[in-house]
Amino acid sequence: MFGPVDRAGTHAYKWERDKGKNLIPLWVADMDLASPQAIVDALSERARHPIYGYTHPWPSLNQSVVDWCQQEYHWAIEANWIVWMPGVVPSFNLACDLLAKGGRVLVQTPNYPPMLQAAERQGGQTVTLPVHWHNDGWQLDWTQLEAEMAHPDCHLFMLCNPMNPNGAVLSALDLAKISALCQQYDVLVCSDEIHCDLILDPVQHHPAGSIAGLEDISITLMAASKTFNVAGLGCSFAIIANPRLRADWQQRMADLVPYPNFMGMIAAEAAFSSCKGWHTQLLSHLKGNRDLIDSRINRLEGLVYRPQPATFLAWIESTQPGLALDEHFIKAGLMPSEGKFFGQADNSRLNFGTDRATLERAMQLFSDYWQQNRPWES
């Protein structure tokens, strides 16, 4: 089911950017795996109608999200809490513009570039909160988090959960701590959960808006785009329970934020209503890919990979400061996402959302290069 797919001629940015450089692209976070047939069929059927005009969300689309949240997260939401958006990135930029009041925006690091850049782009200040490896997991520094929330110019905590790039998932206890601090210091949460449907291990993802105390002070951002590989269709949604906050959000986006692509909404409804079996098989495939990277990278001296429960992204750490790990992946014939853009220049992110044979070839190329050149000794 998850074999190789030739993306030549599709203008795929992942493949076009470095075309002709003989590099296996394992960087930007879209998968080289075919979307479910139910989505292909739904898009094909709609494309046969010859008018592609303005299209607003419809009841069965909203109900598919309501049902999915109940099925996957035991989260009972109302259909009118859903605000359809053209993407998660414009959504958290809108959150910075609307809620940060030009002040300090808390963001954990490492994190993917658009989230690190959003506060400044909307006239605020990014305050980074490094996560640390502690007790066999990535942990927030709770002392630092409280100190930053207590700052009078802090109004917004932008959370990425599951975390990109490291794939960690915050526990219910973690989120309860965040809830208590946000209530104490009057800080709102905007939670980017675009990878929440990519949980590879038997752990439970808890949406921010489902946590006691966060219901009225949070915006939960989700999409079908990463999980079902439809990111190019420009569609996501914000779940906002608080009616005043939702009204403010909708007023701020009016005539500023474009409607989501109607084909993206069609894909989302098909994904959430007709693709559960495919989704289950995808998770199994990605877990096998993750475990393959674990077995190959962690036998190489000078490198550490800590497999995490979520996403199709692997955060590879160098044990040698200043090693320029990105350069070595490129020399080996792989294009990673460069760690410097995530706030940690010594590390690299690999996208393992591909077929098994391609990933095997990529790991063999890198292992051969690393063992032959022994860059950790230089």
ROTIRO-972882 format. One record per residue: residue number from 1; residue in one letter; x, y, z of N, C-alpha, C in turn. Coordinates in steps of 0.02 Angstrom, whole numbers. Each point is the difference from the previous one (the first is absolute). Layout:
# residues N
k:r:n.east:n.north:n.up:ca.east:ca.north:ca.up:c.east:c.north:c.up
NUM:A:X:Y:Z:X:Y:Z:X:Y:Z
...
//
This chain:
# residues 378
k:r:n.east:n.north:n.up:ca.east:ca.north:ca.up:c.east:c.north:c.up
1:M:41:-61:0:-41:61:0:42:63:0
2:F:57:-1:34:41:60:7:66:-8:-38
3:G:-6:-16:-63:57:-7:-43:22:67:-29
4:P:53:-1:-42:26:63:-28:-50:31:-49
5:V:-2:66:0:-43:39:-45:44:51:-35
6:D:0:0:-66:39:47:-39:-36:68:-1
7:R:32:51:29:-30:67:3:25:46:-56
8:A:35:-28:-48:24:40:-56:-59:30:-37
9:G:7:63:-20:-52:33:-38:-56:29:42
10:T:4:-6:67:-54:25:43:20:68:31
11:H:58:26:-16:25:63:28:6:-2:76
12:A:14:-60:27:6:-8:72:62:37:25
13:Y:-12:48:45:55:41:27:54:-42:32
14:K:-20:-53:33:47:-44:35:52:-28:-49
15:W:-21:-14:-61:45:-29:-50:29:51:-47
16:E:-36:54:-13:23:49:-49:56:45:26
17:R:0:14:66:48:49:26:72:-19:-14
18:D:16:-64:8:69:-23:-9:7:-47:-60
19:K:-44:10:-48:0:-43:-60:68:2:-34
20:G:25:-58:-21:64:-4:-35:60:-5:45
21:K:-10:-1:67:56:-3:47:13:-71:26
22:N:-37:-49:-24:9:-69:21:-6:-8:75
23:L:-53:29:28:-14:-5:71:-68:-32:11
24:I:-5:-44:50:-64:-27:20:-32:51:46
25:P:-58:28:-19:-29:53:42:-37:-27:61
26:L:29:12:58:-30:-22:63:-11:62:45
27:W:-22:54:-31:-3:62:38:-72:21:13
28:V:-29:45:-41:-65:31:16:-53:-52:17
29:A:-45:17:46:-44:-49:31:-62:-14:-42
30:D:10:-28:-60:-53:-36:-33:27:-69:-18
31:M:-45:-48:-7:21:-69:-10:1:-18:-74
32:D:42:-46:-18:2:-27:-68:-42:-63:-4
33:L:-58:1:33:-46:-57:1:-67:22:-28
34:A:-30:-44:-38:-64:17:-32:-54:10:52
35:S:-42:51:-10:-57:11:43:-50:-57:-6
36:P:-45:-8:48:-49:-55:-3:-44:5:-63
37:Q:-21:-57:-25:-41:-2:-60:-66:37:11
38:A:-27:-1:60:-63:35:13:7:75:-13
39:I:58:28:16:12:71:-13:9:12:-74
40:V:38:-42:-33:8:6:-73:-67:-2:-35
41:D:-43:-46:21:-66:-7:-31:-43:61:13
42:A:1:26:61:-41:58:17:22:61:-40
43:L:65:9:-6:26:57:-39:-16:-8:-74
44:S:7:-60:-25:-13:-13:-71:-73:13:-16
45:E:-44:-23:44:-72:10:-12:-17:74:-1
46:R:28:39:47:-16:71:1:31:36:-60
47:A:60:-21:-20:34:32:-57:-39:-8:-64
48:R:-42:-52:-5:-39:-10:-61:-55:53:-8
49:H:-19:31:55:-48:55:-6:38:61:-26
50:P:-23:34:-51:41:50:-34:1:69:30
51:I:-30:9:59:2:66:32:37:-6:67
52:Y:49:43:11:42:-3:60:-3:67:37
53:G:-60:21:15:-10:65:31:5:-2:76
54:Y:-17:57:30:3:7:73:-40:-55:33
55:T:30:-31:50:-33:-56:35:12:8:75
56:H:-54:1:38:5:7:72:-8:-69:33
57:P:23:-7:62:-8:-64:35:-73:-22:3
58:W:-11:-65:5:-67:-28:-1:-8:-47:59
59:P:-61:-16:20:-12:-37:62:36:-67:6
60:S:1:-41:-53:33:-66:6:75:7:7
61:L:29:53:-27:72:13:9:14:13:74
62:N:-38:46:30:10:14:71:-13:-62:43
63:Q:-50:-39:-19:-16:-59:40:56:-51:-4
64:S:35:-4:-56:57:-47:-5:55:17:50
65:V:10:65:11:50:21:50:-25:-15:70
66:V:-64:15:13:-29:-16:66:8:-74:15
67:D:-17:-42:-48:4:-73:10:72:-23:9
68:W:46:28:-38:70:-19:5:28:18:68
69:C:-15:59:25:25:21:66:-27:-45:55
70:Q:-63:-21:-7:-28:-46:50:33:-69:-5
71:Q:8:-23:-61:28:-68:-11:72:-5:21
72:E:40:50:-19:72:-4:11:22:27:68
73:Y:-36:50:25:25:35:60:-51:3:57
74:H:-58:-32:-10:-53:1:51:-16:72:19
75:W:1:43:-50:-11:72:10:-66:18:-34
76:A:-48:20:40:-65:19:-26:0:75:-16
77:I:2:15:-65:-2:70:-21:-65:14:-35
78:E:-16:64:-6:-59:21:-37:21:23:-70
79:A:-44:-12:-48:17:17:-69:14:75:-8
80:N:-33:42:38:10:72:-8:65:25:32
81:W:36:-44:34:67:19:25:52:0:-56
82:I:-16:-31:-56:50:-10:-53:2:62:-45
83:V:60:26:-9:11:56:-47:48:-26:-54
84:W:-22:-3:-62:42:-26:-54:50:52:-22
85:M:62:-21:-10:56:44:-15:39:-28:-60
86:P:41:42:-33:39:-25:-56:64:-36:20
87:G:16:-2:65:59:-34:22:14:14:73
88:V:41:-43:31:18:9:70:48:58:8
89:V:46:10:-47:48:55:6:-35:68:0
90:P:-44:15:-48:-36:63:5:-42:4:63
91:S:-22:-56:27:-42:0:60:40:23:61
92:F:60:-27:10:36:23:59:31:69:-10
93:N:9:21:-62:18:70:-12:-58:46:18
94:L:-61:-21:-17:-58:38:20:-6:3:76
95:A:16:-55:34:-2:0:73:48:51:29
96:C:60:4:-29:49:49:24:-26:71:-11
97:D:-30:11:-58:-25:67:-16:-58:19:46
98:L:-45:-47:13:-60:14:38:10:0:75
99:L:43:-45:25:1:-14:72:63:22:36
100:A:55:8:-36:63:13:34:9:73:21
101:K:-40:45:-28:1:71:19:69:31:-9
102:G:37:-25:-50:67:26:-12:51:-18:52
103:G:-18:-47:44:44:-19:55:40:-63:-12
104:R:14:-35:54:43:-59:-1:-42:-62:-13
105:V:23:-40:-49:-34:-62:-18:47:-59:17
106:L:-24:-45:41:41:-57:21:-5:-56:-51
107:V:58:-27:-20:3:-54:-49:55:-48:21
108:Q:-17:-66:4:52:-48:19:48:-11:-58
109:T:62:-17:16:50:-16:-51:33:-67:17
110:P:25:-36:-51:-2:19:-71:-72:0:-26
111:N:-10:37:-54:-66:6:-30:8:16:-74
112:Y:-53:-11:-37:7:10:-72:-3:75:-16
113:P:34:21:-54:13:71:-11:-60:47:2
114:P:-56:-15:-33:-55:48:1:-25:17:70
115:M:2:-48:47:-22:14:67:49:44:37
116:L:64:-9:-13:52:42:31:-3:71:-27
117:Q:-25:9:-60:1:66:-32:-65:39:9
118:A:-53:-33:21:-66:31:-2:-6:62:43
119:A:24:-1:61:-9:57:45:30:63:-29
120:E:63:-5:-24:33:59:-28:-37:25:-62
121:R:-25:-46:-40:-35:20:-61:-65:37:16
122:Q:-26:-10:60:-62:33:19:12:54:54
123:G:62:24:4:15:56:44:13:-17:72
124:G:10:-64:15:14:-21:69:71:-22:8
125:Q:12:-37:55:68:-24:16:-4:-74:17
126:T:39:-41:-34:4:-71:15:43:-11:62
127:V:-26:-37:47:38:-21:59:5:-75:-2
128:T:60:-26:-9:9:-72:-9:5:-37:66
129:L:-29:-59:1:0:-43:58:31:-67:-20
130:P:64:-10:9:31:-63:-22:-28:-60:39
131:V:-15:-54:-37:-18:-62:32:64:-40:13
132:H:-1:-40:53:59:-37:20:-16:-75:5
133:W:51:-41:-14:-9:-72:8:9:-18:73
134:H:-53:-25:31:1:-14:72:-47:-59:13
135:N:24:-49:38:-40:-59:17:-28:-34:-62
136:D:43:-8:-50:-18:-35:-62:-55:35:-40
137:G:-2:66:4:-50:36:-39:19:74:-7
138:W:-29:32:-51:11:71:-9:-47:38:47
139:Q:28:44:41:-38:34:51:8:76:-5
140:L:-54:35:13:4:72:8:34:17:66
141:D:32:58:2:28:25:63:-56:38:35
142:W:-30:-32:50:-60:29:32:16:63:39
143:T:59:4:28:19:60:37:6:59:-48
144:Q:33:-12:-56:7:54:-50:-68:19:-29
145:L:-42:-51:-14:-66:14:-28:-40:46:46
146:E:0:-16:65:-38:42:46:29:70:4
147:A:65:5:1:31:67:4:-18:42:-61
148:E:-1:-32:-59:-17:38:-61:-74:17:-2
149:M:-43:-45:23:-71:16:0:-16:57:49
150:A:39:5:52:-12:52:50:18:70:-26
151:H:37:4:-55:20:65:-27:-63:39:-22
152:P:-5:63:18:-61:38:-15:-15:8:-75
153:D:50:-8:-43:-10:6:-72:-11:-67:-35
154:C:-10:-53:40:-12:-66:-30:-75:-13:0
155:H:-28:-11:-59:-72:-13:-7:-15:-64:-39
156:L:51:-30:-32:-13:-56:-44:56:-52:5
157:F:-20:-63:7:45:-57:-3:-18:-39:-63
158:M:47:-2:-49:-10:-39:-61:33:-68:9
159:L:-43:-50:2:21:-67:14:1:-40:-65
160:C:48:-45:-7:2:-47:-56:-3:-69:30
161:N:-56:-35:-9:-11:-64:32:-43:-44:-46
162:P:27:-56:-25:67:-27:8:54:49:-24
163:M:58:-6:31:54:47:-14:32:-15:-68
164:N:12:53:-36:38:-1:-62:63:42:13
165:P:60:-31:-1:18:-60:-37:8:-64:39
166:N:-5:-1:67:23:-60:34:-53:-54:9
167:G:-64:14:-14:-51:-51:2:-28:-17:69
168:A:17:39:51:-25:-13:67:-74:19:6
169:V:-35:-33:46:-71:13:12:-7:19:74
170:L:-31:57:12:-11:21:69:-53:-43:34
171:S:13:-18:62:-48:-41:37:-57:43:27
172:A:-52:-34:24:-56:36:31:25:39:61
173:L:48:-29:37:27:35:58:38:63:-21
174:D:39:-5:-54:35:60:-26:-50:55:-17
175:L:-53:-19:-34:-49:49:-22:-39:28:59
176:A:-11:-40:51:-33:25:60:44:53:35
177:K:65:-12:0:46:50:28:-3:65:-40
178:I:0:-7:-66:-4:59:-43:-66:37:13
179:S:-54:-38:7:-65:31:13:1:40:65
180:A:28:-29:53:2:35:64:40:65:-5
181:L:57:-2:-36:41:60:-7:-35:53:-42
182:C:-32:-22:-54:-35:48:-43:-57:34:38
183:Q:-36:-37:40:-53:30:40:28:48:52
184:Q:55:-20:30:30:42:52:24:67:-27
185:Y:30:-2:-61:33:60:-26:-38:31:-59
186:D:-60:-24:-13:-42:29:-53:34:-1:-68
187:V:23:-60:-19:33:-11:-64:-43:-46:-43
188:L:-9:18:-62:-37:-42:-47:47:-50:-34
189:V:-28:-56:-23:38:-52:-34:-25:-7:-72
190:C:46:1:-47:-15:-20:-69:41:-63:-14
191:S:-34:-56:-10:34:-65:-4:-2:-27:-71
192:D:58:-5:-31:8:-28:-67:3:-76:7
193:E:-53:-34:-21:-4:-73:8:-8:-34:-68
194:I:35:27:-49:-8:-25:-68:23:-72:-8
195:H:44:-24:45:24:-69:-4:-36:-46:50
196:C:-55:23:28:-31:-38:55:-29:-68:-22
197:D:-13:-8:-64:-28:-64:-24:56:-49:-20
198:L:62:18:14:57:-42:-18:34:-26:64
199:I:-39:-34:42:25:-29:62:19:-72:-14
200:L:64:-15:4:26:-65:-22:2:-52:56
201:D:0:23:62:4:-45:57:-65:3:40
202:P:-11:-47:46:-62:-1:39:-1:54:55
203:V:1:62:-21:-9:56:46:-59:41:-25
204:Q:-30:39:43:-59:39:-18:19:73:-10
205:H:-21:27:-57:6:72:-9:-60:34:31
206:H:14:56:35:-53:39:32:-2:70:-30
207:P:-51:17:-39:-4:67:-27:-2:52:56
208:A:30:58:-14:2:52:51:-70:18:24
209:G:-46:8:-47:-67:21:19:-40:-51:40
210:S:26:-61:6:-34:-52:38:22:0:73
211:I:48:40:18:29:0:67:-39:47:46
212:A:-16:-24:59:-37:41:48:37:65:14
213:G:-36:55:-5:29:65:11:24:34:-63
214:L:13:-38:-54:22:29:-63:-58:9:-50
215:E:-59:-26:17:-55:0:-48:-13:71:-28
216:D:0:50:44:-18:67:-20:59:46:-14
217:I:61:-26:10:59:43:-10:49:-32:-50
218:S:-27:-39:-45:44:-34:-49:-30:-1:-69
219:I:45:-5:-48:-17:-11:-70:38:-62:-22
220:T:-35:-50:-24:31:-63:-21:0:-3:-76
221:L:59:-6:-29:7:-1:-73:13:-71:-25
222:M:-40:-22:-47:6:-67:-28:-10:3:-75
223:A:15:-57:-33:-9:-5:-73:7:-73:-20
224:A:-28:-16:-58:11:-66:-30:65:-2:-39
225:S:33:57:-8:52:8:-51:60:-45:8
226:K:28:-5:60:60:-40:8:-16:-75:-2
227:T:-51:-19:38:-16:-71:7:-21:-32:-66
228:F:-41:35:-38:-28:-29:-61:33:28:-63
229:N:54:37:9:44:24:-53:-38:42:-51
230:V:-35:51:26:-37:46:-44:18:72:16
231:A:63:11:21:20:67:22:-6:53:-55
232:G:7:-21:-63:-3:48:-54:-70:26:-14
233:L:-50:-27:34:-69:21:-11:-22:57:45
234:G:44:25:43:-13:61:37:-62:1:43
235:C:-1:-43:52:-60:-5:42:19:-23:70
236:S:-25:34:50:8:-21:70:-59:27:38
237:F:1:-9:66:-54:28:40:24:16:71
238:A:-31:51:28:11:18:70:-61:-19:39
239:I:10:-30:59:-56:-18:44:3:49:59
240:I:-52:41:6:-2:54:49:-66:-4:36
241:A:1:-24:62:-62:-9:38:-29:65:26
242:N:43:46:19:-21:63:29:-34:43:-53
243:P:-64:16:6:-35:37:-53:28:70:-11
244:R:21:33:53:29:68:-7:66:-3:-37
245:L:42:-48:19:65:-8:-33:-11:-20:-73
246:R:-48:-43:-13:-14:-22:-69:-25:58:-42
247:A:-42:41:28:-26:58:-37:56:50:-16
248:D:44:11:49:57:45:-12:45:-28:-55
249:W:11:-65:2:41:-35:-51:-30:10:-69
250:Q:-65:-13:-6:-33:6:-65:-2:72:-25
251:Q:-8:47:45:0:70:-20:68:21:-25
252:R:54:-24:33:68:20:-20:18:-31:-67
253:M:-24:-60:-14:19:-33:-63:-41:25:-59
254:A:-55:34:13:-44:21:-54:37:43:-51
255:D:-4:-20:-63:31:35:-57:76:5:5
256:L:29:-35:47:73:-2:8:26:-70:-14
257:V:-32:-49:31:20:-70:-9:-46:-32:-52
258:P:28:-29:-53:-43:-29:-53:-37:-62:25
259:Y:-55:-15:-34:-35:-62:14:46:-60:-15
260:P:-10:-55:34:38:-60:-18:-20:-24:-70
261:N:45:-36:-32:-15:-29:-65:-57:-49:6
262:F:-50:5:-42:-59:-44:7:19:-73:-12
263:M:50:-12:-42:23:-69:-10:31:-27:64
264:G:33:44:38:28:-21:64:-54:-20:48
265:M:-56:35:0:-56:-18:43:-30:-67:-21
266:I:-5:-11:-65:-25:-65:-24:46:-56:22
267:A:66:12:-6:49:-50:22:-6:-13:75
268:A:-10:54:39:-5:-8:72:-60:-43:19
269:E:-57:13:-31:-59:-40:17:11:-73:-18
270:A:28:-13:-57:14:-70:-19:49:-32:49
271:A:51:38:20:51:-26:46:-31:-21:66
272:F:-40:45:29:-26:-11:67:-60:-47:1
273:S:-30:-13:-57:-60:-42:0:10:-68:-35
274:S:53:-7:-41:4:-60:-42:69:-33:-2
275:C:47:22:41:70:-22:-8:30:-31:63
276:K:-40:-23:46:27:-26:63:45:-61:-12
277:G:-20:-46:-43:41:-59:-13:67:19:-30
278:W:0:45:-48:63:24:-30:44:33:53
279:H:-31:39:43:36:35:53:36:-49:46
280:T:-34:-53:18:30:-51:44:61:-32:-34
281:Q:-6:-15:-64:56:-30:-36:58:50:-9
282:L:-17:63:-10:52:51:-5:42:3:63
283:L:-32:0:58:36:4:63:49:-59:7
284:S:-23:-59:-20:44:-59:3:61:9:-46
285:H:-12:25:-60:54:11:-48:50:52:27
286:L:-25:55:27:45:52:25:38:-24:61
287:K:-31:-39:42:36:-28:58:57:-43:-23
288:G:-11:-41:-51:55:-40:-27:56:43:-27
289:N:-17:55:-34:51:46:-25:38:33:57
290:R:-36:21:51:33:30:58:49:-49:32
291:D:-22:-62:7:43:-50:32:61:-16:-44
292:L:-8:5:-66:56:-10:-45:53:54:12
293:I:-21:63:4:47:54:14:34:-11:68
294:D:-39:-20:49:28:-13:66:56:-53:-4
295:S:-13:-54:-36:50:-54:-4:62:21:-38
296:R:-6:45:-48:57:19:-41:39:58:32
297:I:-34:52:22:34:59:25:35:-14:67
298:N:-33:-36:43:28:-8:68:57:-51:3
299:R:18:-30:-56:61:-41:-1:60:41:-24
300:L:-12:64:-19:53:42:-26:28:44:55
301:E:65:-1:8:32:39:52:-9:75:-14
302:G:-13:38:53:-6:73:-6:-71:24:-14
303:L:-49:-47:-5:-69:19:-14:-48:-30:50
304:V:-54:34:13:-53:-25:44:-68:13:-32
305:Y:-41:-51:-2:-70:8:-19:-43:-29:56
306:R:-46:40:26:-44:-22:54:-70:-8:-29
307:P:-19:-61:-20:-66:-10:-31:-56:23:45
308:Q:-48:35:-30:-56:28:38:-66:-26:-26
309:P:-55:12:36:-63:-33:-17:-36:28:-61
310:A:21:58:-27:-43:31:-51:39:29:-58
311:T:-36:14:-53:22:33:-62:39:-48:-45
312:F:17:23:-60:45:-37:-46:67:37:-5
313:L:20:31:55:61:40:2:48:-26:53
314:A:63:-5:-19:52:-24:46:50:56:14
315:W:10:15:63:47:52:21:66:-34:17
316:I:50:10:-43:65:-32:8:48:49:33
317:E:30:-22:56:43:44:39:73:-20:-8
318:S:42:50:-7:72:-11:0:26:6:71
319:T:45:-45:19:31:5:66:63:43:-2
320:Q:18:24:-59:60:42:-8:-21:71:-17
321:P:5:47:46:-20:69:-14:37:28:-61
322:G:-37:34:-43:30:31:-58:15:-47:-57
323:L:-29:-59:0:16:-50:-52:-30:17:-68
324:A:-52:44:-3:-34:15:-63:-30:-63:-31
325:L:-43:-32:38:-29:-64:-19:-36:4:-68
326:D:-35:57:-12:-35:7:-64:46:-11:-59
327:E:59:28:3:47:-6:-56:18:-72:-14
328:H:4:-40:53:19:-70:-10:-58:-41:-29
329:F:-61:15:19:-56:-33:-33:0:15:-74
330:I:12:63:-17:0:20:-70:57:-34:-38
331:K:59:-2:29:57:-35:-32:-15:-74:-11
332:A:-41:-28:44:-17:-71:-6:-54:-12:-53
333:G:-33:53:-23:-52:-7:-51:-71:8:26
334:L:-8:28:60:-66:11:29:-10:74:13
335:M:-60:25:-11:-14:69:18:-44:1:62
336:P:27:21:57:-40:5:61:-31:70:6
337:S:-40:10:51:-17:68:22:55:23:47
338:E:28:58:-14:59:22:36:-16:23:71
339:G:38:-26:47:-14:14:70:3:72:20
340:K:40:40:-35:7:70:19:-67:37:-5
341:F:-44:-23:-44:-64:33:-8:-49:-19:56
342:F:17:-50:39:-42:-23:55:26:25:68
343:G:56:36:-3:29:27:61:57:-40:28
344:Q:21:-54:-34:56:-42:24:42:-21:-60
345:A:53:37:-12:39:-8:-62:38:-66:-4
346:D:12:-33:57:39:-62:-2:-41:-61:-21
347:N:-66:7:-4:-43:-57:-12:-35:6:-68
348:S:-34:-54:-20:-36:-1:-64:-65:-38:8
349:R:-48:18:-43:-65:-34:-1:-6:-40:-64
350:L:-19:-63:6:-13:-43:-58:-74:-18:-4
351:N:-28:4:-59:-68:-18:-14:-1:-74:-22
352:F:-30:-44:40:-2:-70:-19:-68:-21:-27
353:G:-39:49:-24:-64:-15:-31:10:-18:-73
354:T:28:-58:-12:15:-23:-67:-6:-76:-3
355:D:12:-29:-57:-3:-73:-5:61:-31:32
356:R:-5:-62:19:52:-34:38:65:-6:-41
357:A:-6:-16:-64:60:-9:-41:41:64:-5
358:T:-34:57:-9:36:63:-4:34:16:65
359:L:-34:-12:55:31:13:65:59:-46:13
360:E:-7:-64:-19:56:-47:6:61:26:-39
361:R:-12:23:-61:55:26:-41:31:62:32
362:A:-41:44:25:26:61:32:42:-17:61
363:M:-23:-46:41:37:-18:61:66:-36:-18
364:Q:-2:-39:-54:62:-34:-20:51:50:-26
365:L:-24:48:-40:45:52:-25:32:39:57
366:F:-41:18:49:27:40:55:46:-42:44
367:S:-18:-62:14:42:-43:42:68:-11:-33
368:D:0:-14:-64:63:-10:-36:43:63:3
369:Y:-30:56:-14:37:63:2:29:13:69
370:W:-41:-7:51:21:17:68:57:-44:24
371:Q:-5:-64:-15:52:-47:23:64:8:-40
372:Q:-6:19:-63:60:8:-41:38:65:16
373:N:-38:53:15:31:66:10:12:17:73
374:R:-35:-33:46:11:9:72:4:74:21
375:P:-51:40:-17:3:71:12:2:20:73
376:W:-24:-45:44:0:17:72:71:3:28
377:E:49:-25:-38:69:2:24:37:63:-22
378:S:-28:37:-47:36:57:-27:-7:62:44
//
